């Protein structure tokens, strides 16, 4: 059962908002008349602030209400909320609101206004996702394909006519069937030859990277998926059934002639690989958006930092390591500085790639459209002191 919110903003000359000394009808009263034209009564409450700004509240018996806020610095905002039955249409339509917008502009001599689309709150199928850069994106979801709660987090797959089935973990967007560009970026965008190579995938529970690699005739691919309370086994099971556009048939069996999927804690396994001297031509870290702690921590076992360190230890000389990250809080810059200060020197490449469903700049190491930052680290001889980076 949704409540629809509408937001209208008007930029106006401050002199228009000044109250006349002789008490004649001012723009405030004219604005009230426009709000009442929506069938609302009031103002039922009105406040004048010390700076001369005002707040007026209007309502209707059906529960619709509006707040009109006047800022004397030159901004007027109208916030309207109305209840709409699920599947129904708002009584105050977009056409009516367009007319109201024009009336306000005439009253206020406003040359600049902004009317946002209805924000729909409380829908059974929430269309909104907040990106890692704190932007709100409205999707065209039309059904819930799968939803389960593990002891660790909520696992959900929603269907979008534009993007296909889309995986969310605790409402954090992971991957949609449209997002093959993500998989390509995480595997070198066609520049790598995986023939007869040993590859280690960390994470990758949607199966896209594993499926793509198995088409490249690798020697062997090992996939380590985290086993928090069996959560990622649930993700793999859901992907097998509902994300076939991403994983195809690679999860129909968790082992084959040249691959193995291990659902267990990756850190102990990486530590054992390092002790045994087991190395890989490629390590692909698809575990997290944040590849390194944003701030120093007293915890010596900072997980992203430790995984990076262990990954480089199991990487062959001249091997390559891929990861990705969010384009927020200067994470890319901090991560690059961290790479430059590693005891084991690396060269690195950063790419920004468009990912259909992401709608944000996403350093794979997003604001119009969706992007990804893919980063590849290549180990090199410690005697070679040059560190280079290139950007595309």
N, C-alpha and C positions, 0 to 999 in steps of 0.2 A: 504494500500500500504506500504509494509515494507522495511526498510533499514536493511541489514544484517551487523553486526559488527563481526569481528574476531580479537581475541587478541592472539598474540604469544610472549612468553618470553623466553629468553636464558640467562643462567648464564655462564659467560666466565671468563677465566683468564685475569685480567686487562692488562697484558703485550700484549695480542693479539690486544688490542684496541689502543695501542700507535702508533703515527704517526712517520714514519722514518724521519730522518733529511735530507736524500738525495733526498726526494721527490718521491721515488719509489711507485708503486701501493701498497696500504695498504688494510687492511681488510674492510675499509669503502667502497672503490671502488668495492670490490668483493661483498659486501652486496648489493650495488646499482644494480649490475648486476642481482642478484637473484630476487630483487623486480621487475626489468624490465621484467624478464621472465614471470611475471603474465600478461603481456600486458600493463603495465603501463609506462607512459613516465616520464622522469625527472632524477634527482630531479628538479622540477620547483622552489623550494625554499630550501635553505640550510643555516643553522646557526651553527656557532661554539661558544660555551659558554666559559666563563672564566676558567672553570675547565677542559676544553678540550673535554667536551661532545659535541655531535652534534645532530641536528635535520634536517631531510630531508623529503620533501613532494613530492609525486608522484601522477599522476592522469591519467585518460583515458577520451576520448571524451564522453563515455557513462555515465560519472559522477562518476565512481569508483575512489577511491583515497586511499592512504596509507600514514602513517607517520612512519618513521623509527627513533627511538630515541636511541642514544648510551650514556650510563652513564659510565664514565671512571672507576667507582668503580667496574665494572664487570657485568653490566646488559644491555642487548639489548632488546628493545621491538618493535614489528611491529603491528600497528593497521590498519586494512583494513576495508573499508566500501564499499558496493555495493548495488545498487538498485535491488530489485527483485519484479516482478509483483505478485500481490496477487494470491496464489495458484501455482506459478511457482517455478522453482529451480534456485539457484544461478549459474551464469556462471563460477565463480571460485569455483570449487567443493571441497569437503573434500579430495578427492583423490589428487587433484592438490596441496592443501595446505599441505598435508602430505609429498609430494615430496619437497615442498619449505622448510618445517621444516628440512628435512634431509640435504638439501643443506646448509642451514644456520649453522647447527651443524658442517658440515665439514669445512666450511669457518672459523668458530669461534673456532674450537676445543672445542665445548661445549659438556659437558657430561650430562647436565641437561637442559631440555626445557619443556615448558608447552603450549599446544594449547587448548584453551577453545572452546566449541561448539559455533556455531553462536548465537549471541544475536540478536533477531528479534525485531526491533523497529518500531512502527507504525502499527502493525497488527490491523485489525478491531476487532479481538478477542484477547485481551492482555493475553498472557499465564503466566505472571509473577505476583507473590504476594510477598510483602516484609513482613517478619515475624516480630513479636514484638522484636526480638533480632537483627533486621536489617540485616537479611540474605535474599537473593533473591532465590525464589523457582520457577522453571518452571513447570507448570502443563500441562496436556494433554486436556485442554478444547476444545470441538468441537462445542459447540453452546451456545447461550444465550437463556436460558429458560424463563427468566422474567427480566425486568428492568423498574423501575419507579423512578422518583425523587419526594420526599416529600419536603416541604419547609425546612426540617432540614438536610436531607442527601440523598445520592443515595442508592437505594436498588436494589440488583442484585442477580440473581440465575443463575449460570453457570453449564453446564453438563460436567462431567469428566467420561470417560469410566472406570477409576480406582476407583473413589470415589463416583460416582453418582452425584446427584444435590448438589451444594455447595452454601451456602448463604454468600454474602459479603455485608457489610454496609460501604459505602464510600471506597470500595476496601479493607476493612479490613476483613480478613477471620473470619467467625463465626463458622459454623458447616456444615459438609457434611453428606450425608446419610450413609456413611461408618463408622461414628464416634460414634457408640453406646458405645464405651468404655468411652467416655466423660460423657455420661448420667449415666453410671454405677458408675463412680468415684464420680460424684456429688450426688449420693444417697447411698454411702457407700459400693459399690462393693459387694453387696449381704450379708453384715454382719448385716444389720438392718432388723427388723420386723416392717413393717408399718401398720400391721393389727390394725384397730380401733384407729389410731393415727391421730392427727391434724397436718397438714403440711402447711407451708406458702412458696410459691415460689416467689422470687423477680426477675423479668425479665422472661427469659425462653421463648422468643417469637417464637422459632422454634418448641416448643411443645414437645420436646423429654422427658424432665423431667416429665412433666405432664402425658404424656401417660404411661411412665414407672411406675409412682406411682399409677396410677389408676388400674394397674394390681395387686397391692399388697393389695387390700381390705382396704384402709385407711378409717378412720371415715369421714374426710373431708379434701379436698385440696383447698386452696385459692391461686390463682395465681394473682400477681399484676404486670402488665406490664406498663412501663412508657408511658405517652401519649403525648410526644413531638409532637405538631402540627399534631396529628393523625398519626404520622409516624409508631408507633408500631402496630396500627390497620392494617396499610398496610402490615407490616411484617407478622402479624398473617394471614391476608387474603392470602398473597402469599404462606405462609407455608401450609395453608389448601389445596391449589391447587397443589403446585409444590414440597413440601417436605413431601409427604405422607410416604416416607421411614423413616422419623423422627417422625412426629406427628401422623401418621396413621389417625384415625378418631376423635381424641380427640377435635379438633377445629370445627368439624361439627356443634356442639352446644357449646356456651360459658358457659353453665351451665348444671348441671345434679344433680342427687340425692346426690352425694357426692363430687361435685367440683363446683367452680365458678371462672371464668376468669374476672378480673376487669382491664380495660384499663384506668388507671388514675394515677395521680402523687402518687408515693408510699410513699413519706415522710409524707404528711398529714394523710394518712391512717394509717401508722405505729404509728404516734403520737396519733391518736385517739384510736388505739388498746391499746397503753400504758396507756392512761388516763382511759380507760374502764376496764383495768385489764385483757384484752383478751390475752391469751398465747397459745403457740404452742409447740408440742413435737419436731418439726423440723422446722428450717428456712433455706432455701436454696437460697443463694444469687448468681444469675446467671446474674447480671446486668453489671458487668465491669471486665476487666482484672486487674485493679489496685485497690486493696482493701483498700489502705490507701495512703495518700499523701506522695510523695517521699521526699518532703522538707517541713519544717514548713511553715504555711501560716497564714496571719493575718485574713483571712476570717474565722469567727467563725462557718460558715455553710459549711465547707468543706464537700462535699456530701458523698464521700466514708466513711469518718470517722463518719459522722452523721448516715449513714445507719447502720454501724456496731454497734454503740451505741444503736440505736433504736431496732435493731434486737435482741440484747442481753436482752433488756428490755421486749420484748414480748416472750422470750424463757422460757419455764418451767424449774424449778429446775431439773437438770440432763437432760435437753433437749440438742439437738445438732444443730450446725450451720455449714453449708458448704459454702465455697466460693472458688474462684480460682484466679490466677494472673499470670502476665507475669514474666518470668525469666530474667529480665533485670534491670540494675541500682541498683542491690542489693535489689530489692523490697522484695523478700522472707525474707531476714534477717531483713530488717526494719519492715516488718509486724509482724514477730515473736517477735521482741523487743517491738513493740507496744502492742501485746497481753499480754506479761509478765508484762506490766506496767498498765494494765487496773485496774480501781477501783473494778470492779467485776471480781474476779479471774476465770480463765478458764484453763483447760487442753487442749492441742491441738495435733493433729496428722497430719503429712505431708506425702503425697504419690506422687510418680512420676509414671505416667501411660502412656503407648504408645498410641497415638491417630493417626490413619492412615494418615489423610490428613494434619496434623499440621507441620510435618517436623522440629520440634524444641523442646527443653526442655521447658515444659510449667508447671511451678509450680502451680498446681490446689490448690494449697493451700486452637532449639530446636534446634556434631551437625549432626549428621547424623540421619535421621528418625524423627518422630514426637512424642512429649511427653507432658504430662499434670501434673500439680501440684494440687492435691486436698487437701484442708485443712478442717478438722473438728474440731470445738470447742465444748467442752462439759462444760456447766455451772456446778458449784459445790458450796458447802456451803462456804461462805466467811470465816468461822472460820478455814477451812482447808487451811493452808498456802502453801502447797506443790504445785509446778507447774512442770508438766512433759511434755515432748515431745518425740515422737518416730518417727522413719523414716524407710521407707521401700523402 
